[in-house]
């Protein structure tokens, strides 16, 4: 498919792509760059990959597909250091959760003779680092490709085929729409999950142990996403701030309505609010055919 | 242990207790009352139980232990209709998620010669009705017993042994403390889960299908608890309104702090907020020894 693929950043997502490309034989050559010595040592020691370079330019200069799988805040530095070393006609993509800022960066840099096509595989766990990665991470998960206007069709088709070969279902969507939808389905839920843990854990020490002990009553459902990588999430909130703030405002408004109904002892209004369950069941159905949610997790 | 046990209300929780008492042979006689014909038909047809009476007085008059497992708003009517038919020295308990209101009801009724000891097994799923019940529901789950002041020790001990025999770990705790802790670990999380689904589903129809499609990014983690029985939750919010409103206020305050940090592009503050993960991991650890949360669900 591609003769040479480069992966920049080999944490949870990058190392999972690396494993999938290896297992499925999707490239003749795979080149890897990671700025962390620990990551490099781990990949070599576990024999996950040997062709790891400490020179990012060398990592990309002969590749047909370059995948950036680092936190969003490192994109600018990475793109600036590789931009003059990309092969003509190469495809440059990423795995980031927000598209607005990176598209601005690329636009300002004015990349030439290279196809820049953002990707976002909606997959992962609450863990970080290459140790937590696995080849099947993308199986049957959505990957959203968000080409900017005027992008040629052939490279979009090639990138789509790549993600499909990795195991994903692919959806092509404009970047603005991607950022809007992900704010609702992922960024707002993360904000809320972090916030509830922070609120609940703000009790006096005497209660804290009991709160932890009885968390199965509901609180524990929030913990997977509130345990996610803080650095990654800081970048997401900064890059998608406009959408997230709008969604937080809507959430806060609805929460005041709920509080008012409780305060007024308005049982009918509460029932109406809680009867949103019809739509909840659509969400559950969309993701699973068993009663047990799997949240896109690695199988035990 | 008890020679005769009565279960009033045979939905998800009541039918699970019924199944456990049967399977483990915890009583010589089990009597069941449910006001729903559908429930009664189901229990008989599936041969889960045959000794079902349509007279609630007859259900309780010879029992040593009476368990009320109905929504909180039905307690008053039930207690009024059984109060003159309880055996001297019988233990009356319940399975409700809030203790304040029921204790007030019992206090006003002035029950005599009967031990009233509230219970709360912290177990369940998002489903309702006897079909969703199962005998193992309480295995290794907490059950909180909240005796009122001046309750004799012997009946508390007997009730504790009953719940342990059913499979629970038992904790004895004052009712006010129970309501405060459950507001944090269960009631606030349910309020927030209902609220996020309601917020996210409030988008235009065009986006709604996409929101459902990409819900694996985080939103889906909230769906289990937002799919719970609306009637039960209405009662909980009304009965524990003081604690829940206080917790909603704290949550809303913290959410404004988070919003301000995003708005100010304050990366350090965001990192500090998201680094609550240390405590999240304690919650995860408290409930499981595998990486996969099970949320107290029935095993598939």
Interface residues (C-beta under 8 A of the other chain):
Chain A: X122 X123 X125 X127 X141 X142 X144 X171 X173 X177 X180 X181 X182 X184 X185 X186 X187 X188 X189 X190 X191 X192 X193 X194 X195 X196 X197 X198 X199 X200 X201 X202 X203 X207 X210 X211 X212 X213 X214 X215 X216 X217 X218 X219 X220 X221 X222 X223 X224 X225 X226 X227 X228 X230 X231 X233 X234 X237 X238 X241 X244 X245 X247 X248 X249 X250 X251 X252 X254 X255 X256 X258 X259 X261 X262 X263 X265 X267 X270 X271 X273 X274 X275 X276 X277 X279 X280 X281 X282 X283 X284 X286 X287 X290 X291 X292 X293 X295 X296 X297 X298 X300
Chain B: X122 X123 X127 X141 X142 X144 X171 X173 X177 X180 X181 X182 X184 X185 X186 X187 X188 X189 X190 X191 X192 X193 X194 X195 X196 X197 X198 X199 X200 X201 X202 X203 X207 X210 X211 X212 X213 X214 X215 X216 X217 X218 X219 X220 X221 X222 X223 X224 X225 X226 X227 X228 X230 X231 X233 X234 X237 X238 X241 X244 X245 X247 X248 X249 X250 X251 X252 X254 X255 X256 X258 X259 X262 X263 X265 X267 X270 X271 X273 X274 X275 X276 X277 X279 X280 X281 X282 X283 X284 X286 X287 X290 X291 X292 X293 X295 X296 X297 X298 X300
